[in-house]
């Protein structure tokens, strides 16, 4: 009876339930005495908030990881971030297939939706590759970060800090176990800045992009074909090219804008050298879209920078990875739709390909739904908090976009606001469409209806 009910649960609901399950278990584990330092002031509510933030790979917290949890507690944090970044269903599906067992079709569909994958072919290889690439990239990141943190913290502690930061960065979680000020102490450190940003980009660009690039690189090397990067770029899938183009464009534009706006601000980068300004601007731009680390105090930057960052957090990373937001490709489709409308074209085109209307419609629904959740969240925060609107908006977008950046506001908020942020983090990680689908109950009698056309004035 139970297995029948389980099979009848829609794929979207299975995704949501799997995250809720991990959050509840995580909050209990973090509340154990073995997880908390003797000087820790955490309550179960704090641990629940932290568990939601860890599993939803956001980075917001009411109390710092370093001053709250023991080694055991921090290991639990790493596990929760890893599960949150990859998804529980992805990990379980991989283990099941590795044991030679087959998954039910409904569960396969759920995993496919969790990964934002449009096909089921060779699923076992795909899932295994995700885990392999993840652990290899995080391992390399840990190795490189160890060159900085082992001298700073000693061998054992330095390696653990490197591991924690590598997993957090790749999963776009934004947590650290160094102190209370994120990575501000390393604002001028090229090694920490570049390794962390590389991990963030790799984790946020999407699994399908990795595999497409890797496959084509291997194909070119195997066939010893000439042409270099141009040939490689032409062979990539349309989605891969769009995701890469948008990622590069947003990073370049964001770095330049932040650099220009904050150039003379003595509270941020005004007193830095040119190289230090460029490094700090690049880091903030990368982390602000998906991860939430900070090498600067965001409370001290210009209001325009905060507003610009809100837009960057709203867009987020690319589909199929650990990043949040509406996603780069969704934003690109909306922009392409506007351009085609201005030109008077009936179809949305990109790179000599026409994008199906169903895809464009889904992009519109994602943006509208995302915006509705954001407005609802900000409205509640405005009702219960006496804080500047820009700060509340920044906090809400950071939660919904699973970014985790804060203007030092999270610990000061009320429990009601923390509940709102938890809901926004959960919706942002699962996806607003998945949330709506998990709550819907479509009747078998429901069919698409086509009536006589009519005209409605808009604009």
Order of alpha helices (4+ residues) and beta strands (2+ residues): alpha-alpha-alpha-alpha-alpha-alpha-alpha-alpha-alpha-alpha-alpha-alpha-alpha-alpha-alpha-beta-beta-alpha-alpha-alpha-alpha
